[in-house]
Amino acid sequence: MSELLITKKAIDLAKSPVLFDRPFDSGSLEKDWLVRSAEWWIEGEWLVGRNPDNSGGIITSRESFFGNVCMEFEARTVLPSTHDIDCFWNGSWDDEKKERGTAYVMGLQGWWEGKAGFEKSPEYRLNATTSLFPFEPGRIYRLLTGSAEGHLFLFIDGRLIIEMTDPDPIDYTRYGLVGFEAYSSMIQARRLVIRQVVWREMPAEYAPEF
């Protein structure tokens, strides 16, 4: 899957520079990540997040990744947990409120009704979700999600699931944290790769059919 097609754009993964590609290991939480809330630890190659509360359990990167970025990783819920595999990018952390600030947030099996989609924090007035993805708790999924000039996309196992365009994109020169969130869930993630998104415009017109 070297090229991802979204509306009017083609994302070239082969030409998208890798910004981060380090496995989760025993030193990850000291080197690469900051636990902000809930419980996070490493089990083998997995980052594990556990948060039984109805709130966001957050871990963020120590490093900032500015610009158009995408996150590619494998993830699953840890049974009996059945929902909310969440991540975010172009993000920030509010030290005063002890919560995530500005960010694009991707959720799988979230929004209390088993939906996949996006929201924009901290106002949460911009949302796009679908309940059509046939999620299976405990199954490992390959997720690729990110944005190109405010055009958000989510691919699962190579298939485009949902996209959204933000009319007021986050200033990616100011906000660069990425992270994961367990919202009343227990999740695992591994094999994270963060890329700078390289894309090109695609023609959008129909060929005559009759």
Salt bridges, closest charged atoms under 4 A:
GLU3 OE2 - ARG200 NH2 2.89
ASP25 OD2 - LYS31 NZ 3.66
ASP32 OD1 - ARG22 NH2 2.79
GLU39 OE2 - ARG50 NH1 2.77
GLU45 OE2 - ARG190 NH1 2.55
GLU45 OE1 - ARG191 NH2 3.89
GLU72 OE2 - ARG142 NE 3.42
GLU72 OE1 - ARG195 NH1 2.69
GLU74 OE1 - ARG190 NE 2.61
GLU74 OE1 - ARG191 NH1 3.47
ASP84 OD1 - HIS83 ND1 2.98
GLU113 OE1 - LYS115 NZ 3.03
GLU136 OE2 - ARG139 NH1 3.40
ASP157 OD2 - ARG139 NH2 3.76
GLU163 OE1 - HIS151 NE2 2.64
ASP166 OD2 - LYS120 NZ 2.89
GLU181 OE1 - ARG100 NH1 2.53
